[in-house]
Amino acid sequence: MASSSPISSSSSIGSSSPINSCMQCQHSSSEPLMNGWQSRVGGYTQLCRSCYPHSVGIPLFEKLMSHSDAKLRHSRVVIPKTHAKAYFPEISEGQGVTLHVLDTDGKAWHFFYRCWVHKQYTTYVLQGLKEFMKSKNLKAGDTVAFYWRESDEKMILEVKKTSAGTSSHQAST
């Protein structure tokens, strides 16, 4: 997991005061933002004062469930390479690590994070999600949001249901 570091303001060209942008609401401000840290790929994650208190944790990324991801027989989710490198432990082919995560209901889940190389492409996956997927009724088109909670250094997963033409928000995962 990427380590925490103080917020670093980014300067706008031609501006005398630094401009910061909230990654959740895109609000721009010259005030420092809350809970910024630098990811392994060099970008900063920052939240404004109004988003931070209402957040499950620091938003990392969201993954739209593909038809392949949503198949129970696979019981896995492919993690995009940029997010895998920024927010997950470093691993190489043949290695894997058990991740202990929570859903937004506070239930603990244990998934296996691994990668494999096929030709010149590396695929990163979270495996062992069958019970999680069944309990959340995960379908293709739903979104899994990944958060980081600094207080106990836990990854939090939230399911946002978008299946069946609804855009309702289901706070679980």
N, C-alpha and C positions, 0 to 999 in steps of 0.2 A: 504494500500500500504506500502511496506517496506520503512523504513526511511533511509535517506542518512547518510553516515558516511564516514570519510576519508578512503582512500585506505590503506589497510594493506598488506604489502608484505608477501608472503609466502616463507619460506626458503626451499631450496633444501637440502636434507640430504647429508652431506659431502661437502657442498659448503660454501665458506666464504661470498659470496654475495647473496642477495635474488634474486630469479628468479620469474618473473611474466609472466603470459600467457594471451594474449588477447582472450576474449571469442568469438570474431567474426572471426579473421583470424588465431588464435592459435600461433601467433608470440610470441616467448619467449625473454625476455629481463631482464637485471638487473636494467633498468631504471623504475621509477614509472610509472604506467599506469594512464590514465585519468578516471575521474568519477567513481571511485570504491565506492561501498556501500555494506554493509552487509545485506543480506536478512534475513527474520525471521528464515530461516532454517540454517543459519550460513555460507553459501557460499558467496564468493565475486564475484561481477560482475565488470569486468574491460575491458577497450578498450585501444588499443595502439594509439599512436599519429597519425598514418596514417588513422586508422578507425574512430576515434572520430569525426573529422570535417565533414566527409561524411555521418554520421549516421543521420537517422530520429530522433533518440533518443537512449537511452541506450537499447540494445536488452534484452528482458526478456526471451521469449521463442517463439517457433513456434508450431502451431497446424495443423496437416494434417487433412483435412476435411474427415471424414468417410461418408459412404452412409447415415447413420442415421443423422449425423450433417447437411448434405446438403439438407435434406428434408424440403421444405418450410412449410409444415403443422406443423412441430415441431418448426420452427423458433428459434432454440437454438443451442448452441455449448457446448459440454461437456468439462470442463476444467480439465486436469489431477490434481489429488490431490496434488502432490508435488508443482506444479505451483500455484494452488489455495492457498495453505498455505503460499507460499513465496511472492506472488505478489498481492493478493487481500485482501480486508478487512476481518477480522475474523467474521465469522457468525456461528450460530448453526442452527440445524433443526428448521424449522418454521419461521426463520428469512430470510430477504432478504434486499437488498439495491440497489438503482438505481445508476448506474455508468454513468458518463458523459465522453465519449471518443471522440476522433477525428479520422478521417481517414487521409491518407497522402495527400488528397486534401484540408484538413482543414475543412471539413464538420463535424458538431457536431452530435453525435448520443447518444441516451439514452437507455441503456440496463438494465435489471434487473438481478442481481446476487443473486443466492440462492443455497441452498443445501437440500438434503433429504437423509434419512438413510433407507436402505432396508437390512434387516438382519444385518450383521456386516459391510456392505459397505456404505460409504458416497459418494454421487455423487454431484459434483459441476457443475453448469451450468450458462451460460449467456443466458438469454431469451429475446424475443422481437426483434429478428434480421431479421424479414421477409423483411422489406423494404431495409435494408442493404444488405441482401443476394441477393435480386432482382437487386438492383442497381449495384452490383459488379459481377453479374452473377456467384455467387459462386457455384461450383460443387464439388462432391466427387473427391478427389485427389488434389484439390487446397490447398494451405497453407495460413493460417492467421498468420502473425507475429505480436507479441505484443511488444511494446516499451514503455519506460518511458521517458518523456521529463521533465527534472528537472526545466527548466526556469519557467514553469507555472504549474508544477505538474499534467500533463495530461498523460493519457494512449493513445497511438497512435496505430491504427491497420492498417496493410498493407496486401493487398491480393497479393499473388504470384501465378499466374495462371500456372498450370501444366496439365490442362485437355487437351484432344484431342491430346496427344502426343507432346505438345510443352513444352518448358521450359522457355518461355518468362516471363518477370517480369512486372507485371502491378502495377504501383505505385498508388494504391488507396485502400481505405478501411476505 
